[in-house]
């Protein structure tokens, strides 16, 4: 099976203590407007995430209350993860500008499980949450430079 095109939001984690990619960090991605739809992945051998997974499902019930099926209906309805991300970026873009969000943009959140990477007792930041603006039609790459007692980020290319 061919690798799918990269998703519209990607990230990269570098461990500044070793100067190497941070491998196997679990990262969650969500749109702040619709935080119930969550995407997840682990950083690869290069510390990158280029494609997300959606492991959520909704349980549908029969008229008698028995569970009938379980599937990620929202993601399935929109044609998979990449298409769903693109749909959400368009659908949840602010129609009018606010103090926190320009018109045509949406707020997204990346949650990095850094405690599992360093060990919760070995880091000051067991979780790093980054909230950022996404505009329709653009690609967003968010690098995280990570140490056990510090982190920094920027808009990548």
C-alpha positions in Angstrom: 0.0 0.0 0.0 1.4 3.4 -1.0 2.0 6.0 1.7 -0.7 8.6 1.7 0.1 12.3 1.1 1.2 14.2 4.2 -1.6 15.7 6.3 -2.2 19.5 6.3 -0.8 19.6 9.9 2.5 17.9 10.7 5.0 18.1 13.5 8.6 17.2 14.4 10.2 16.7 17.8 13.9 17.1 18.4 15.5 16.2 21.8 17.9 19.1 22.5 19.8 17.0 25.2 20.9 14.5 22.6 20.7 16.6 19.4 18.6 13.8 17.9 15.0 13.2 16.9 12.7 12.3 19.7 11.3 8.9 18.8 8.0 7.3 19.9 6.5 10.4 21.5 2.7 10.1 21.5 1.1 13.3 20.1 -2.6 14.1 19.9 -4.1 16.7 17.5 -7.5 18.3 17.8 -9.4 21.3 16.6 -10.2 23.5 19.6 -13.7 24.1 18.3 -14.5 20.4 18.1 -12.2 18.8 20.7 -14.2 15.6 20.7 -12.6 14.6 17.3 -9.1 13.6 18.1 -6.2 12.4 15.9 -3.2 10.5 17.4 0.2 9.2 16.3 3.7 8.5 17.6 6.8 10.3 16.3 8.7 8.1 13.8 12.5 7.4 13.7 13.1 10.9 12.4 10.9 12.4 15.2 8.2 13.3 12.7 4.5 12.9 12.2 3.3 13.3 8.7 0.1 11.3 8.9 -2.4 11.0 11.8 -4.7 8.2 12.8 -8.2 8.4 14.2 -9.0 5.6 16.6 -12.3 7.0 17.9 -15.5 5.3 17.2 -19.1 5.9 17.9 -21.3 3.1 19.1 -24.7 2.9 17.4 -27.6 1.2 19.1 -30.6 -0.8 17.9 -34.1 0.2 18.9 -33.8 -2.2 21.9 -30.7 -0.5 23.2 -28.2 -3.2 22.1 -24.9 -2.0 20.5 -25.0 -2.7 16.8 -21.7 -1.4 15.3 -18.6 0.7 16.2 -16.8 2.9 13.7 -15.3 6.3 13.4 -18.3 7.7 11.6 -17.2 11.3 11.2 -13.8 10.4 9.7 -15.3 7.6 7.6 -18.0 10.0 6.3 -15.4 12.5 5.2 -13.2 10.1 3.4 -10.4 9.3 5.9 -8.1 11.3 8.1 -6.4 13.6 5.6 -9.7 14.5 3.9 -11.3 15.0 7.4 -8.5 17.3 8.5 -8.9 19.4 5.4 -12.7 19.4 5.8 -12.4 20.5 9.5 -9.9 23.3 8.6 -12.4 24.7 6.1 -15.6 24.0 8.1 -14.5 25.4 11.4 -12.7 28.5 10.2 -13.9 31.6 11.9 -16.4 33.5 9.7 -15.5 36.7 11.5 -12.3 37.8 13.2 -12.1 37.6 17.0 -9.3 38.7 19.3 -8.1 35.1 19.4 -8.7 34.0 15.8 -8.6 35.9 12.5 -11.4 35.3 9.9 -10.7 32.2 7.8 -8.6 30.6 10.6 -9.2 27.9 13.2 -7.5 27.1 16.4 -5.8 23.7 16.7 -4.0 21.9 19.6 -1.1 19.5 19.6 -0.6 17.6 22.9 2.8 16.0 23.3 3.2 13.2 25.9 6.7 14.2 27.0 6.4 12.6 30.5 6.4 9.1 28.8 9.4 10.1 26.8 11.6 11.3 29.6 9.8 9.7 32.5 7.4 11.8 34.6 9.9 12.2 37.4 12.6 13.3 35.0 10.9 16.3 33.4 9.3 19.6 34.4 6.9 19.4 31.5 5.2 15.9 31.5 2.8 17.3 28.8 3.4 20.0 26.3 0.3 21.6 24.8 0.6 23.9 21.8 -2.4 25.9 20.5 -1.9 27.5 17.1 -3.8 29.1 14.2 -4.4 27.3 11.0 -5.6 28.9 7.7 -7.4 27.1 5.0 -5.3 26.0 2.0 -1.9 26.1 3.8 0.3 23.4 5.3 1.3 23.8 8.9 4.4 22.2 10.3 5.0 22.6 14.0 8.5 21.7 15.3 9.1 21.2 19.0 12.6 21.5 20.4 12.4 19.6 23.7 14.5 19.2 26.8 13.5 17.8 30.2 13.3 21.3 31.7 12.6 23.5 28.6 10.9 23.5 25.2 10.5 25.9 22.3 8.6 25.9 19.1 8.1 27.9 15.9 6.2 27.8 12.7 8.1 25.4 10.4 7.9 25.1 6.7 
